[in-house]
Amino acid sequence: MRISTKFAPRKADDGKPLTCTTDTDLKREQLLDLYRYLKLTRLVEERLVNLYRQTKVVGGVFRSLGQEATAVGTAYALGQQDFITPLIRDLGAVLVKGIRPRDVFAQYMAKAWGPSGGRDLNIHFGDMERGFIGPISHLGDMIPVMTGILLGARMQNKSIVGVAYIGDGGMSTGAFHEGLNFAAVQRLPLIIVAEYNHYAYSTPTSLQTACRDLAEKAVGYGIPATIVDGNDVVACYEVMKQAADFARRGGGAVLIEAKTYRRKGHAEHDDQRYVADGEIEWWEKNNDPIDRFERYLLDQKVANQEKLDEITAGVIREIDEDCDWAESSPMPQPEEAAYRVFDNEIVPPSLRPKVLEN
Ligand SMILES: Cc1ncc(C[n+]2csc(CCOP(=O)(O)OP(=O)(O)O)c2C)c(N)n1
Protein backbone atom coordinates (compact mmCIF):
# COMPACT_ATOMS: atom_id res chain seq x y z
CA MET A 1 0.00 0.00 0.00
CA ARG A 2 1.12 3.54 -0.51
CA ILE A 3 -0.19 7.01 0.03
CA SER A 4 -2.90 7.94 -2.37
CA THR A 5 -4.50 11.34 -2.23
CA LYS A 6 -6.46 10.86 -5.41
CA PHE A 7 -9.81 10.82 -3.66
CA ALA A 8 -12.26 12.72 -5.81
CA PRO A 9 -15.86 11.63 -5.38
CA ARG A 10 -17.89 12.25 -8.47
CA LYS A 11 -20.34 15.06 -7.89
CA ALA A 12 -23.86 13.73 -7.68
CA ASP A 13 -25.20 16.72 -9.57
CA ASP A 14 -23.68 15.57 -12.90
CA GLY A 15 -26.95 13.75 -13.39
CA LYS A 16 -25.77 10.37 -12.20
CA PRO A 17 -26.48 9.57 -8.57
CA LEU A 18 -23.64 8.07 -6.53
CA THR A 19 -23.60 4.33 -6.01
CA CYS A 20 -20.90 1.91 -4.74
CA THR A 21 -17.85 0.29 -6.24
CA THR A 22 -18.52 -2.82 -8.32
CA ASP A 23 -14.95 -4.05 -7.93
CA THR A 24 -15.54 -6.68 -5.25
CA ASP A 25 -15.57 -10.40 -4.61
CA LEU A 26 -18.29 -10.09 -1.99
CA LYS A 27 -20.98 -12.73 -2.51
CA ARG A 28 -24.70 -11.98 -2.60
CA GLU A 29 -25.25 -13.17 0.98
CA GLN A 30 -22.42 -10.98 2.23
CA LEU A 31 -23.74 -7.94 0.38
CA LEU A 32 -27.15 -8.47 1.92
CA ASP A 33 -25.50 -8.92 5.30
CA LEU A 34 -23.80 -5.55 4.85
CA TYR A 35 -27.17 -4.02 4.00
CA ARG A 36 -28.68 -5.52 7.15
CA TYR A 37 -25.91 -4.06 9.31
CA LEU A 38 -26.30 -0.63 7.73
CA LYS A 39 -30.03 -0.63 8.39
CA LEU A 40 -29.55 -2.07 11.87
CA THR A 41 -27.12 0.71 12.76
CA ARG A 42 -29.38 3.46 11.50
CA LEU A 43 -32.54 2.08 13.03
CA VAL A 44 -30.97 1.24 16.40
CA GLU A 45 -29.80 4.85 16.56
CA GLU A 46 -33.25 6.13 15.57
CA ARG A 47 -34.76 4.07 18.38
CA LEU A 48 -32.18 5.48 20.78
CA VAL A 49 -33.26 8.99 19.79
CA ASN A 50 -36.89 8.07 20.56
CA LEU A 51 -35.84 6.72 23.95
CA TYR A 52 -33.80 9.86 24.56
CA ARG A 53 -36.81 12.07 23.81
CA GLN A 54 -38.82 9.98 26.26
CA THR A 55 -36.06 10.76 28.83
CA LYS A 56 -35.25 7.06 29.14
CA VAL A 57 -31.62 7.43 28.05
CA VAL A 58 -29.03 8.43 30.63
CA GLY A 59 -26.58 10.89 29.04
CA GLY A 60 -26.36 11.78 25.35
CA VAL A 61 -27.05 9.96 22.11
CA PHE A 62 -24.23 10.07 19.58
CA ARG A 63 -25.35 9.44 16.03
CA SER A 64 -23.41 8.13 13.07
CA LEU A 65 -26.12 9.28 10.66
CA GLY A 66 -24.61 9.59 7.20
CA GLN A 67 -21.35 7.87 8.04
CA GLU A 68 -22.54 4.35 8.90
CA ALA A 69 -20.80 2.76 5.92
CA THR A 70 -17.31 3.49 7.27
CA ALA A 71 -17.78 1.51 10.49
CA VAL A 72 -19.85 -1.29 8.94
CA GLY A 73 -17.71 -1.83 5.83
CA THR A 74 -14.35 -1.76 7.60
CA ALA A 75 -15.39 -4.01 10.51
CA TYR A 76 -16.97 -6.52 8.13
CA ALA A 77 -13.55 -7.23 6.60
CA LEU A 78 -12.06 -8.39 9.92
CA GLY A 79 -11.79 -11.85 11.40
CA GLN A 80 -13.38 -12.82 14.69
CA GLN A 81 -9.94 -12.88 16.32
CA ASP A 82 -9.19 -9.29 15.32
CA PHE A 83 -9.70 -6.39 17.71
CA ILE A 84 -11.46 -3.09 17.28
CA THR A 85 -11.68 -0.03 19.40
CA PRO A 86 -14.50 2.11 18.00
CA LEU A 87 -15.52 5.70 18.65
CA ILE A 88 -18.99 6.44 20.00
CA ARG A 89 -19.84 7.08 16.36
CA ASP A 90 -18.89 3.57 15.22
CA LEU A 91 -21.91 1.66 16.48
CA GLY A 92 -21.96 -0.15 13.12
CA ALA A 93 -18.58 -1.77 13.86
CA VAL A 94 -19.79 -2.83 17.31
CA LEU A 95 -22.86 -4.53 15.79
CA VAL A 96 -20.76 -6.24 13.11
CA LYS A 97 -18.55 -7.58 15.91
CA GLY A 98 -21.64 -9.37 17.23
CA ILE A 99 -22.88 -7.12 20.01
CA ARG A 100 -26.67 -7.33 20.17
CA PRO A 101 -28.93 -4.27 20.03
CA ARG A 102 -30.41 -5.27 23.42
CA ASP A 103 -27.02 -4.67 25.04
CA VAL A 104 -26.76 -1.28 23.38
CA PHE A 105 -30.26 -0.25 24.50
CA ALA A 106 -29.75 -1.46 28.06
CA GLN A 107 -26.37 0.25 28.24
CA TYR A 108 -27.74 3.59 26.97
CA MET A 109 -30.53 3.38 29.58
CA ALA A 110 -28.03 2.42 32.33
CA LYS A 111 -30.02 -0.72 33.12
CA ALA A 112 -28.94 -3.53 35.43
CA TRP A 113 -29.04 -6.09 32.61
CA GLY A 114 -26.79 -3.98 30.40
CA PRO A 115 -23.18 -5.04 29.84
CA SER A 116 -21.82 -2.65 32.47
CA GLY A 117 -24.81 -3.11 34.78
CA GLY A 118 -25.55 0.60 34.68
CA ARG A 119 -22.04 1.63 35.69
CA ASP A 120 -21.24 3.22 32.34
CA LEU A 121 -23.05 4.48 29.26
CA ASN A 122 -23.41 4.29 25.46
CA ILE A 123 -20.66 2.11 23.97
CA HIS A 124 -18.36 2.41 26.96
CA PHE A 125 -18.23 -1.33 27.49
CA GLY A 126 -16.26 -4.15 25.95
CA ASP A 127 -16.34 -7.79 24.97
CA MET A 128 -12.95 -9.44 24.90
CA GLU A 129 -14.32 -12.64 23.34
CA ARG A 130 -15.51 -10.67 20.35
CA GLY A 131 -12.44 -8.45 20.13
CA PHE A 132 -14.38 -5.34 21.08
CA ILE A 133 -12.37 -3.01 23.30
CA GLY A 134 -14.69 -0.43 24.82
CA PRO A 135 -13.47 3.10 24.34
CA ILE A 136 -12.28 4.95 27.41
CA SER A 137 -12.02 8.14 25.37
CA HIS A 138 -12.92 9.47 21.95
CA LEU A 139 -9.81 11.59 21.78
CA GLY A 140 -6.81 9.47 20.88
CA ASP A 141 -6.23 7.46 24.05
CA MET A 142 -7.31 4.24 22.42
CA ILE A 143 -4.40 4.34 19.96
CA PRO A 144 -1.77 3.53 22.63
CA VAL A 145 -4.21 1.03 24.21
CA MET A 146 -4.58 -0.86 20.93
CA THR A 147 -0.84 -0.61 20.34
CA GLY A 148 -0.29 -2.28 23.71
CA ILE A 149 -2.78 -5.03 22.87
CA LEU A 150 -0.95 -5.72 19.63
CA LEU A 151 2.44 -5.78 21.34
CA GLY A 152 1.04 -8.25 23.88
CA ALA A 153 -0.43 -10.38 21.11
CA ARG A 154 2.91 -10.46 19.30
CA MET A 155 4.64 -11.60 22.49
CA GLN A 156 2.08 -14.43 22.69
CA ASN A 157 2.56 -15.31 19.00
CA LYS A 158 -1.03 -14.48 18.16
CA SER A 159 -1.85 -13.42 14.64
CA ILE A 160 -4.33 -10.61 15.06
CA VAL A 161 -4.75 -7.14 13.66
CA GLY A 162 -6.13 -4.25 15.66
CA VAL A 163 -8.29 -1.46 14.28
CA ALA A 164 -8.50 1.86 16.08
CA TYR A 165 -11.06 4.37 14.84
CA ILE A 166 -10.25 8.05 15.26
CA GLY A 167 -11.85 11.35 14.30
CA ASP A 168 -10.22 14.33 12.62
CA GLY A 169 -10.29 16.05 16.02
CA GLY A 170 -8.84 13.14 17.96
CA MET A 171 -5.89 13.02 15.55
CA SER A 172 -4.65 16.34 16.98
CA THR A 173 -3.90 14.87 20.40
CA GLY A 174 -0.61 13.78 21.90
CA ALA A 175 -1.96 10.32 22.74
CA PHE A 176 -2.71 9.69 19.05
CA HIS A 177 0.82 10.69 18.07
CA GLU A 178 2.60 8.69 20.74
CA GLY A 179 0.55 5.56 20.17
CA LEU A 180 0.85 5.56 16.40
CA ASN A 181 4.53 6.45 16.47
CA PHE A 182 5.27 3.50 18.74
CA ALA A 183 3.15 1.13 16.63
CA ALA A 184 4.90 2.30 13.47
CA VAL A 185 8.38 1.88 14.95
CA GLN A 186 7.48 -1.59 16.24
CA ARG A 187 5.80 -2.49 12.93
CA LEU A 188 2.72 -3.60 14.80
CA PRO A 189 -0.39 -4.57 12.81
CA LEU A 190 -2.33 -1.45 13.81
CA ILE A 191 -4.86 -0.11 11.35
CA ILE A 192 -6.06 3.41 11.94
CA VAL A 193 -9.40 4.37 10.44
CA ALA A 194 -9.36 8.15 10.36
CA GLU A 195 -12.89 9.45 9.91
CA TYR A 196 -12.88 12.74 8.05
CA ASN A 197 -16.46 13.69 8.89
CA HIS A 198 -15.92 17.46 8.61
CA TYR A 199 -16.45 18.40 12.26
CA ALA A 200 -14.98 17.75 15.70
CA TYR A 201 -17.86 18.90 17.85
CA SER A 202 -18.21 22.38 16.26
CA THR A 203 -14.66 22.71 14.89
CA PRO A 204 -14.43 22.25 11.11
CA THR A 205 -11.54 20.11 9.90
CA SER A 206 -9.96 23.15 8.23
CA LEU A 207 -9.37 24.61 11.71
CA GLN A 208 -8.17 21.30 13.07
CA THR A 209 -5.29 20.54 10.75
CA ALA A 210 -3.22 22.30 8.08
CA CYS A 211 -3.15 19.06 6.06
CA ARG A 212 -5.60 18.83 3.18
CA ASP A 213 -6.08 15.11 3.77
CA LEU A 214 -5.64 13.26 7.07
CA ALA A 215 -3.75 10.60 5.11
CA GLU A 216 -0.86 13.04 4.63
CA LYS A 217 -0.07 12.65 8.31
CA ALA A 218 1.08 9.07 7.71
CA VAL A 219 4.30 10.38 6.13
CA GLY A 220 5.40 11.62 9.54
CA TYR A 221 5.15 8.10 10.94
CA GLY A 222 6.69 6.36 7.95
CA ILE A 223 3.61 4.24 7.32
CA PRO A 224 1.43 3.73 4.25
CA ALA A 225 -1.95 5.37 3.94
CA THR A 226 -4.88 5.37 1.60
CA ILE A 227 -8.06 7.36 1.19
CA VAL A 228 -11.41 5.72 0.76
CA ASP A 229 -14.88 7.03 0.06
CA GLY A 230 -16.33 6.46 3.53
CA ASN A 231 -19.90 6.48 2.23
CA ASP A 232 -19.25 3.56 -0.12
CA VAL A 233 -19.65 0.48 2.07
CA VAL A 234 -18.13 -1.87 -0.50
CA ALA A 235 -15.05 0.33 -0.92
CA CYS A 236 -14.65 0.49 2.87
CA TYR A 237 -14.76 -3.29 3.05
CA GLU A 238 -12.26 -3.70 0.23
CA VAL A 239 -9.76 -1.20 1.60
CA MET A 240 -9.83 -2.82 5.04
CA LYS A 241 -9.37 -6.27 3.57
CA GLN A 242 -6.26 -5.02 1.81
CA ALA A 243 -4.95 -3.20 4.89
CA ALA A 244 -5.58 -6.18 7.17
CA ASP A 245 -3.74 -8.52 4.75
CA PHE A 246 -0.84 -6.09 4.65
CA ALA A 247 -0.67 -5.72 8.43
CA ARG A 248 -1.11 -9.46 9.05
CA ARG A 249 1.77 -10.25 6.68
CA GLY A 250 4.08 -8.13 8.84
CA GLY A 251 3.91 -4.87 6.88
CA GLY A 252 3.24 -2.84 10.01
CA ALA A 253 0.79 -0.06 10.75
CA VAL A 254 -1.52 1.41 8.11
CA LEU A 255 -3.69 4.50 8.02
CA ILE A 256 -7.01 4.53 6.16
CA GLU A 257 -8.70 7.88 5.77
CA ALA A 258 -12.44 7.64 5.20
CA LYS A 259 -14.08 10.71 3.70
CA THR A 260 -17.55 11.04 5.11
CA TYR A 261 -19.91 13.52 6.74
CA ARG A 262 -21.51 13.81 10.19
CA ARG A 263 -25.13 14.76 9.49
CA LYS A 264 -26.12 15.14 13.12
CA GLY A 265 -24.52 17.25 15.81
CA HIS A 266 -21.91 15.98 18.21
CA ALA A 267 -24.79 14.49 20.19
CA GLU A 268 -28.55 14.96 20.17
CA HIS A 269 -28.43 18.16 22.22
CA ASP A 270 -26.26 19.93 19.60
CA ASP A 271 -28.30 22.17 17.27
CA GLN A 272 -25.49 22.45 14.65
CA ARG A 273 -25.84 26.22 14.33
CA TYR A 274 -22.19 26.30 13.16
CA VAL A 275 -23.00 24.38 9.94
CA ALA A 276 -23.53 26.35 6.71
CA ASP A 277 -27.07 26.49 5.36
CA GLY A 278 -27.90 23.66 2.98
CA GLU A 279 -24.79 21.58 3.73
CA ILE A 280 -26.53 18.82 5.68
CA GLU A 281 -29.37 18.68 3.17
CA TRP A 282 -26.87 18.33 0.31
CA TRP A 283 -25.28 15.28 1.91
CA GLU A 284 -28.63 13.78 2.79
CA LYS A 285 -29.91 14.14 -0.75
CA ASN A 286 -26.77 13.24 -2.69
CA ASN A 287 -24.46 11.14 -0.57
CA ASP A 288 -26.34 9.00 1.88
CA PRO A 289 -24.49 5.68 2.32
CA ILE A 290 -27.65 3.58 2.58
CA ASP A 291 -29.30 5.18 -0.46
CA ARG A 292 -26.12 4.57 -2.42
CA PHE A 293 -25.92 0.94 -1.40
CA GLU A 294 -29.61 0.32 -2.13
CA ARG A 295 -29.09 1.77 -5.60
CA TYR A 296 -26.11 -0.53 -6.04
CA LEU A 297 -27.98 -3.64 -4.90
CA LEU A 298 -30.89 -2.88 -7.21
CA ASP A 299 -28.74 -1.86 -10.22
CA GLN A 300 -26.52 -4.94 -9.87
CA LYS A 301 -29.61 -7.10 -9.43
CA VAL A 302 -28.31 -8.43 -6.13
CA ALA A 303 -31.80 -7.92 -4.71
CA ASN A 304 -35.14 -6.44 -5.60
CA GLN A 305 -37.06 -3.93 -3.51
CA GLU A 306 -39.14 -6.68 -1.85
CA LYS A 307 -35.99 -8.39 -0.60
CA LEU A 308 -34.65 -5.12 0.83
CA ASP A 309 -37.99 -4.44 2.52
CA GLU A 310 -37.97 -7.94 3.98
CA ILE A 311 -34.50 -7.37 5.47
CA THR A 312 -35.61 -4.05 6.92
CA ALA A 313 -38.73 -5.65 8.44
CA GLY A 314 -36.51 -8.27 10.12
CA VAL A 315 -34.28 -5.54 11.52
CA ILE A 316 -37.28 -3.66 12.93
CA ARG A 317 -38.58 -6.87 14.56
CA GLU A 318 -35.21 -7.47 16.19
CA ILE A 319 -35.05 -3.88 17.44
CA ASP A 320 -38.60 -4.05 18.85
CA GLU A 321 -37.84 -7.26 20.75
CA ASP A 322 -34.47 -6.09 22.02
CA CYS A 323 -35.78 -2.70 23.05
CA ASP A 324 -38.66 -4.32 24.98
CA TRP A 325 -36.17 -6.56 26.74
CA ALA A 326 -33.94 -3.62 27.69
CA GLU A 327 -36.89 -1.52 28.87
CA SER A 328 -38.10 -4.35 31.07
CA SER A 329 -34.71 -4.56 32.78
CA PRO A 330 -34.61 -3.11 36.28
CA MET A 331 -32.37 -0.21 37.17
CA PRO A 332 -29.32 -1.31 39.16
CA GLN A 333 -29.40 -1.34 42.93
CA PRO A 334 -27.51 1.65 44.32
CA GLU A 335 -25.04 -0.49 46.30
CA GLU A 336 -23.87 -2.18 43.10
CA ALA A 337 -22.25 1.05 41.94
CA ALA A 338 -19.35 0.48 44.30
CA TYR A 339 -18.43 -2.93 42.95
CA ARG A 340 -16.79 -4.20 39.79
CA VAL A 341 -15.64 -0.75 38.77
CA PHE A 342 -12.08 -1.33 39.88
CA ASP A 343 -10.63 -4.75 40.57
CA ASN A 344 -12.86 -5.26 43.58
CA GLU A 345 -14.83 -8.45 43.28
CA ILE A 346 -15.65 -8.50 46.99
CA VAL A 347 -19.39 -8.14 46.81
CA PRO A 348 -21.60 -7.80 49.88
CA PRO A 349 -23.62 -10.96 50.60
CA SER A 350 -26.93 -9.22 49.82
CA LEU A 351 -25.81 -8.62 46.24
CA ARG A 352 -23.83 -11.77 45.62
CA PRO A 353 -26.17 -14.11 43.75
CA LYS A 354 -27.48 -11.50 41.31
CA VAL A 355 -24.17 -9.79 40.56
CA LEU A 356 -22.07 -12.90 40.19
CA GLU A 357 -24.56 -14.83 38.11
CA ASN A 358 -24.95 -12.43 35.17
C1 LIG B 1 -10.15 15.63 26.95
C2 LIG B 1 -11.51 15.78 26.32
N1 LIG B 1 -11.87 16.98 25.80
C3 LIG B 1 -13.07 17.11 25.21
C4 LIG B 1 -13.94 16.06 25.14
C5 LIG B 1 -15.30 16.24 24.48
N2 LIG B 1 -15.26 15.66 23.14
C6 LIG B 1 -15.58 14.38 22.96
S1 LIG B 1 -15.50 13.95 21.36
C7 LIG B 1 -15.06 15.50 20.89
C8 LIG B 1 -14.82 15.85 19.45
C9 LIG B 1 -14.25 14.72 18.67
O1 LIG B 1 -14.18 15.03 17.32
P1 LIG B 1 -13.55 14.01 16.30
O2 LIG B 1 -12.31 13.43 16.86
O3 LIG B 1 -13.43 14.70 15.00
O4 LIG B 1 -14.61 12.84 16.20
P2 LIG B 1 -16.14 12.89 15.77
O5 LIG B 1 -16.92 13.32 16.97
O6 LIG B 1 -16.25 13.82 14.62
O7 LIG B 1 -16.49 11.49 15.40
C10 LIG B 1 -14.97 16.33 21.99
C11 LIG B 1 -14.59 17.75 21.93
C12 LIG B 1 -13.51 14.84 25.69
N3 LIG B 1 -14.28 13.75 25.64
N4 LIG B 1 -12.30 14.72 26.26
The ligand as a Gaussian input file, in Angstrom:
#p B3LYP/6-31G(d) Opt

LIG

1 1
 C      -10.145000      15.627000      26.952000
 C      -11.508000      15.783000      26.318000
 N      -11.865000      16.978000      25.795000
 C      -13.069000      17.112000      25.209000
 C      -13.937000      16.061000      25.140000
 C      -15.299000      16.236000      24.484000
 N      -15.263000      15.658000      23.136000
 C      -15.582000      14.377000      22.961000
 S      -15.499000      13.945000      21.364000
 C      -15.064000      15.501000      20.893000
 C      -14.823000      15.848000      19.452000
 C      -14.246000      14.715000      18.674000
 O      -14.178000      15.032000      17.320000
 P      -13.552000      14.012000      16.300000
 O      -12.311000      13.426000      16.860000
 O      -13.430000      14.699000      14.996000
 O      -14.613000      12.837000      16.205000
 P      -16.144000      12.895000      15.773000
 O      -16.921000      13.324000      16.968000
 O      -16.251000      13.817000      14.625000
 O      -16.491000      11.493000      15.399000
 C      -14.966000      16.328000      21.993000
 C      -14.587000      17.754000      21.935000
 C      -13.507000      14.838000      25.691000
 N      -14.279000      13.748000      25.638000
 N      -12.300000      14.718000      26.257000

